[in-house]
Amino acid sequence: MDEQLLQFIWKFGLFDKASARTATGERIEVQSPGAQNTDAGPDFGNARLTIGGVQWAGSVEVHLRASDWQRHSHQADKAYDSVILHVVQHNDCAPARTSRGVAIPVYEVRFDPQLASRYRQLMASQRFAPCRPLLEGVERFRLRLFLTRLAVERMEQRSARVSELLAASGNDWEEALRRMLFRAFGFGVNAQPFEQLAQKIPAGCIGRHGGSLLQLEALLLGQAGLLGDQPQDEYHRRLLQEYSLLRSKFSLSPMEQHVWKFLRMRPANFPTVRLAQLAALLSAEGQLAARVLAVKTLQDCAAIFSVAPSAYWDTHYMPGKASGSRKKSLGEKSVERIAANVVAPLLFAYGKSRSQEALCETAVELLEQIAPEQNAQIDGWKSMGVKPESMFESQALLHLKVAYCDQKRCLQCAIGKQILR
């Protein structure tokens, strides 16, 4: 038993209302349990109760033991003078008084012991999700509604991250989008080095040289520390020459090559290839942010992001090392990941910042057009009978696992609430 569960019981009225009486025998009727407070002060505010036939309005404080009132020094805190009822699990006969010495009624709450048993089961679970053995009793339509809320909650978090990038770039949406694209082109494995690379390229540098694909390739590969220092062919020599000029012009310092991951990776996913693809995207004519904000469908995303690097990369995976001929265009699955991790969050953040609800809805609709992700966490949900139908739902499940299940936040989870109730 803990205070969080006791607060949950009070909030949702999961106690024996018929026998609800104060320690002195006065009948308690709850018109409103109040609004839960997660900041300093009483646990619930604006409660409306009838105690002994008298109507009261004020705060409610919840403790495991009545003596916790004095242990927490509430009797000396004027913020607790508004408390009209002290709800406890165990009344150990320690009086609760305001800072003015006024006695506060105590209610020793009574509830179904099975509720506490289910809660202990959830908290002690070491399964993929704490509710795994209890999930079958959850109504499916409630689960789907909760997934919708979770997906929007995840979008809100990503929108906040976009706002941080925007603030760091001087409210420049184009630069914020570039930062997002750098991380996205790391495709998980190399996301951190790509993000580091974005920070090592001065603001405006890409914009000034966006008209030259050769210069952009030289800038990205050179700053990444992936060009080496000895040319192996003519194109490699030109890349090194361009980077030398850019390095001198902008006082650049390249990254260490060892931070990049190549091991057990398909050559098509090598960071060198991804950087060449990113250079091709950034060299395209027109403002990229404006094009992205005009996206309506997944096909619109494909039109923007299905880019191919220069012809040199058809026969190379690394600078100066020839390979068999193969076009290195960004694939369909890669475009979908960029749509989910860059385009949708940008649309949502821009829509919120401009109070354009239609853009937020477009972000959601875009995720609904993409097939659900396939990874170990989604497999875990599928094993429990929860199968996402789109990227919108699979992202909701990922958020549920990380933000609720792993944190054992069952009392804030709609699934946990239904199981307990």
C-alpha positions in Angstrom: 0.0 0.0 0.0 1.2 3.5 -0.7 -0.2 7.0 -0.8 -0.6 7.1 -4.5 -3.0 4.2 -4.4 -4.9 5.8 -1.5 -5.2 9.0 -3.5 -6.4 6.9 -6.5 -9.1 5.3 -4.3 -10.3 8.7 -3.0 -10.2 10.3 -6.4 -12.4 7.6 -8.1 -14.6 6.9 -5.1 -13.4 3.3 -4.7 -14.2 3.1 -1.1 -17.2 1.9 0.9 -19.4 5.1 0.7 -22.2 3.6 2.7 -20.0 3.3 5.8 -18.0 6.5 5.4 -17.8 8.2 8.7 -15.3 10.3 10.6 -13.4 9.0 13.6 -16.1 10.7 15.8 -19.0 9.0 13.9 -20.2 11.8 11.6 -21.6 10.7 8.3 -19.5 11.7 5.2 -21.1 12.3 1.8 -18.9 13.2 -1.2 -20.3 15.5 -3.7 -16.9 16.1 -5.3 -13.5 14.5 -4.2 -11.8 17.6 -5.6 -9.1 18.1 -8.2 -5.9 16.3 -7.6 -2.9 18.5 -6.9 0.6 17.3 -8.0 2.4 20.4 -6.6 3.1 21.5 -3.1 0.1 21.7 -0.8 -2.9 19.5 0.0 -3.5 16.5 -2.3 -6.9 17.6 -3.5 -8.4 21.1 -3.8 -11.9 22.4 -4.3 -13.6 19.3 -2.8 -17.2 19.5 -1.7 -18.3 17.3 1.2 -21.2 17.0 3.6 -19.9 16.0 7.1 -22.4 15.4 9.8 -25.1 17.2 7.8 -23.0 20.3 7.3 -21.7 21.2 3.8 -18.1 22.0 3.4 -15.9 23.2 0.6 -12.1 23.0 0.8 -9.1 20.7 0.5 -8.5 17.0 1.3 -5.2 15.5 2.5 -4.4 11.8 2.1 -1.9 9.9 4.3 -1.3 6.3 5.1 -1.4 7.1 8.8 -3.1 9.8 10.8 0.2 10.6 12.5 1.8 11.5 9.1 0.0 14.9 9.5 2.3 15.9 12.3 5.3 14.0 10.9 5.1 16.1 7.8 4.6 19.3 9.9 1.3 20.3 8.2 0.1 21.7 11.5 2.7 24.5 11.1 1.9 25.1 7.4 -0.8 27.7 6.6 -1.2 26.1 3.1 -3.0 23.2 4.9 -5.5 25.4 6.8 -8.0 24.8 4.0 -8.1 21.1 4.6 -11.6 19.9 5.6 -11.0 16.1 5.8 -7.9 14.0 6.6 -8.2 10.7 4.7 -6.0 7.9 6.1 -5.7 4.1 5.8 -4.8 3.7 9.5 -6.1 6.0 12.2 -3.4 5.8 14.9 -5.3 8.4 16.8 -2.9 11.3 16.2 -4.9 14.5 15.8 -4.7 16.7 12.8 -5.0 20.4 13.4 -4.5 23.6 11.3 -1.9 26.2 12.1 -4.6 28.0 14.1 -5.3 24.8 16.2 -8.6 23.9 14.5 -9.2 20.1 14.6 -9.7 18.4 11.2 -12.0 15.4 10.9 -10.3 12.1 10.2 -11.7 9.4 7.9 -10.2 5.9 8.0 -11.0 4.7 4.5 -12.5 1.3 3.8 -12.1 -0.4 0.4 -12.1 -3.8 -1.3 -8.8 -5.7 -0.4 -8.8 -7.2 -3.9 -8.0 -3.7 -5.2 -4.8 -3.5 -3.1 -4.0 -7.0 -4.2 -4.3 -6.2 -7.9 -2.2 -3.1 -7.3 0.6 -5.1 -5.6 0.5 -7.6 -8.5 1.1 -4.7 -10.9 3.9 -3.1 -8.9 5.7 -6.5 -8.4 5.4 -7.6 -12.0 8.6 -8.1 -13.9 6.8 -8.8 -17.2 7.1 -6.9 -20.5 4.0 -4.9 -19.2 2.9 -5.2 -15.6 -0.8 -5.7 -16.7 0.0 -8.7 -19.0 -2.0 -11.4 -17.0 -4.9 -8.9 -16.4 -5.1 -7.3 -19.9 -7.8 -9.7 -21.2 -10.4 -8.0 -19.0 -9.8 -4.6 -20.5 -12.4 -3.4 -23.0 -10.8 -3.0 -26.4 -12.6 0.3 -27.3 -11.1 1.8 -24.1 -7.7 0.6 -25.1 -8.0 2.2 -28.6 -9.1 5.5 -27.1 -6.2 5.4 -24.7 -3.8 4.7 -27.6 -5.1 7.8 -29.4 -4.4 9.9 -26.4 -0.9 8.4 -26.0 -0.1 9.0 -29.6 -1.0 12.7 -29.2 0.9 12.9 -26.0 4.0 11.6 -27.8 3.4 14.2 -30.5 3.2 16.9 -27.8 6.6 15.7 -26.5 8.1 15.8 -29.9 6.6 19.2 -30.6 8.3 20.5 -27.4 11.7 19.1 -28.8 11.0 21.0 -32.1 10.4 24.2 -30.1 13.7 23.7 -28.3 15.5 23.4 -31.7 13.7 26.4 -32.9 14.8 28.5 -29.9 18.4 27.3 -30.4 18.3 28.3 -34.1 17.0 31.9 -33.5 13.4 31.0 -34.5 14.6 29.7 -37.9 12.3 26.9 -39.1 14.7 26.0 -41.9 17.6 25.5 -39.5 15.4 23.6 -37.0 14.3 21.2 -39.8 18.0 20.7 -40.8 18.8 19.7 -37.2 15.9 17.2 -37.2 17.0 15.8 -40.5 20.6 15.2 -39.4 19.4 13.1 -36.5 16.8 11.2 -38.6 19.4 10.3 -41.2 21.3 8.4 -38.5 18.4 6.0 -38.5 18.9 5.0 -34.8 22.3 3.4 -34.9 24.2 6.6 -35.9 21.6 9.1 -34.6 24.0 10.5 -32.0 27.0 11.1 -34.3 24.7 12.7 -36.9 23.3 15.1 -34.2 26.9 15.9 -33.2 27.8 16.6 -36.8 24.9 19.0 -37.1 26.3 21.0 -34.1 29.7 21.1 -35.7 28.5 22.8 -38.9 28.1 26.6 -38.4 24.7 28.1 -38.9 24.2 29.4 -42.5 27.1 27.4 -43.8 24.8 24.9 -45.6 22.6 27.6 -47.0 25.6 29.4 -48.5 26.8 26.3 -50.4 23.5 24.6 -51.0 23.8 25.2 -54.8 26.8 22.9 -55.1 26.2 19.2 -54.4 30.0 18.6 -54.5 30.6 21.3 -51.8 27.8 19.9 -49.6 29.2 16.3 -49.8 32.7 17.7 -49.0 31.3 19.6 -46.1 29.3 16.8 -44.5 31.8 14.0 -45.2 34.8 16.1 -44.2 33.3 17.4 -41.0 32.3 13.8 -40.2 35.9 12.8 -40.4 35.1 10.3 -43.1 37.1 11.6 -46.1 40.5 10.5 -44.9 43.6 12.5 -46.1 44.9 10.6 -49.2 42.8 10.8 -52.4 42.1 7.4 -54.0 40.4 8.6 -57.2 39.6 11.9 -58.9 36.3 12.5 -57.3 37.8 11.8 -53.9 40.5 14.3 -54.6 37.9 17.0 -55.5 36.1 16.3 -52.2 39.2 16.6 -50.2 40.1 19.8 -52.1 36.7 21.4 -51.5 36.7 20.4 -47.8 40.2 21.9 -47.3 38.8 25.3 -48.7 35.7 25.1 -46.5 37.7 24.1 -43.5 39.9 27.1 -43.8 37.0 29.5 -44.7 34.9 28.5 -41.7 37.6 27.4 -39.2 36.1 24.0 -39.1 37.3 21.0 -36.9 36.2 17.6 -38.1 34.9 14.8 -35.9 36.8 11.6 -35.0 36.1 8.8 -37.4 35.8 6.2 -34.6 32.4 7.6 -33.4 30.7 6.3 -36.5 29.2 2.8 -36.5 29.8 0.5 -39.6 30.0 -2.9 -37.9 27.3 -5.4 -38.9 25.6 -2.9 -41.1 24.5 -3.3 -44.7 26.7 -1.1 -47.0 23.6 0.7 -48.2 23.1 2.0 -44.6 26.7 3.1 -44.1 26.9 6.7 -42.7 28.9 7.7 -45.7 26.0 6.8 -48.0 23.5 8.5 -45.7 25.6 11.7 -45.7 25.7 11.7 -49.5 21.8 11.3 -49.5 21.5 14.1 -47.0 23.7 16.3 -49.1 21.5 15.6 -52.1 18.4 16.5 -50.1 19.9 19.8 -48.8 21.1 20.8 -52.2 17.5 20.7 -53.7 16.2 24.0 -54.9 13.7 26.0 -52.8 13.1 26.3 -49.1 12.9 22.8 -47.7 10.8 23.8 -44.7 8.1 25.4 -46.9 7.9 22.1 -48.9 7.7 20.0 -45.8 5.0 22.2 -44.3 2.9 21.7 -47.4 2.9 17.9 -47.1 -0.6 16.3 -47.0 0.2 12.6 -47.8 2.9 10.0 -47.6 3.2 10.4 -51.4 4.1 14.1 -50.8 6.9 13.0 -48.5 8.2 10.5 -51.1 8.4 13.3 -53.6 10.6 15.3 -51.3 12.8 12.7 -49.7 13.2 10.0 -52.3 16.5 11.6 -53.3 19.6 10.0 -54.9 23.1 11.2 -54.3 25.6 12.1 -57.1 26.4 9.4 -59.7 29.7 8.7 -57.9 27.9 6.9 -55.2 26.3 4.5 -57.6 29.6 2.7 -57.6 30.9 3.6 -54.1 29.9 3.1 -50.5 33.0 4.8 -49.2 35.1 7.6 -50.7 37.8 6.2 -52.9 36.6 2.6 -52.7 34.8 1.3 -55.7 32.0 -1.2 -55.5 29.4 -2.8 -57.7 26.9 -0.5 -59.4 23.8 0.2 -57.5 21.5 3.3 -57.2 21.6 4.7 -53.7 18.2 6.4 -53.6 16.5 6.7 -50.2 14.2 3.7 -49.8 10.5 3.5 -49.1 10.9 2.5 -45.5 13.5 5.2 -44.9 11.1 7.8 -46.3 8.4 6.5 -43.9 10.7 6.8 -40.9 11.6 10.4 -41.9 7.8 11.2 -42.4 7.1 9.8 -38.9 10.2 11.3 -37.1 10.6 14.6 -38.9 7.6 15.7 -41.0 4.8 14.8 -38.6 6.5 16.5 -35.5 7.3 19.6 -37.6 3.7 19.9 -38.9 2.4 19.4 -35.4 4.7 21.9 -33.8 4.2 24.5 -36.5 0.4 24.0 -36.3 0.5 24.6 -32.5 2.7 27.6 -32.8 0.4 29.2 -35.4 -2.9 27.9 -33.9 -3.5 26.1 -37.2 -5.4 23.0 -36.1 -5.5 21.6 -39.6 -1.7 21.1 -39.6 -1.9 19.2 -36.4 -4.6 17.0 -37.9 -2.4 16.5 -41.0 0.4 15.3 -38.8 -1.9 12.6 -37.2 -3.3 11.6 -40.6 0.2 11.2 -42.0 1.1 8.7 -39.2 -2.1 6.8 -39.9 -1.0 6.3 -43.5 2.2 4.5 -42.5 2.5 0.9 -41.6 3.2 0.1 -37.9 6.8 -0.2 -36.8 8.4 -3.6 -36.4 10.7 -4.0 -33.5 11.1 -6.0 -30.2 8.8 -3.8 -28.2 6.0 -4.0 -30.8 6.4 -7.8 -30.9 6.0 -7.7 -27.1 2.6 -5.9 -27.4 1.6 -8.3 -30.2 2.3 -11.3 -27.9 -0.3 -9.7 -25.5 -2.9 -9.5 -28.3 -2.4 -5.7 -28.9 -1.7 -5.3 -32.6 -1.2 -1.7 -33.9 -2.8 -1.0 -37.2 -0.7 2.0 -38.2 2.4 4.0 -37.2 0.1 6.2 -35.1 -0.8 3.3 -32.9 2.7 1.7 -32.8 4.2 5.0 -31.7 1.5 5.1 -29.0 2.5 1.7 -27.8 6.2 2.6 -27.7 5.2 5.7 -25.6 3.0 3.5 -23.4 5.9 1.1 -22.7 8.6 3.7 -22.0 6.5 6.4 -20.2 4.1 4.2 -18.3 4.9 0.5 -18.1 8.6 0.9 -17.5 7.9 3.5 -14.9 5.1 1.5 -13.3 2.8 4.4 -13.7 -0.3 2.1 -13.6 -2.4 4.7 -11.7 -2.0 7.2 -14.5 -2.6 4.6 -17.2 -6.1 4.1 -18.5 -5.5 0.3 -18.7 -4.2 0.2 -15.2 -7.1 2.3 -14.0 -9.7 0.0 -15.6 -8.0 -3.1 -14.1 -8.0 -1.6 -10.6 -11.5 -0.3 -10.9 
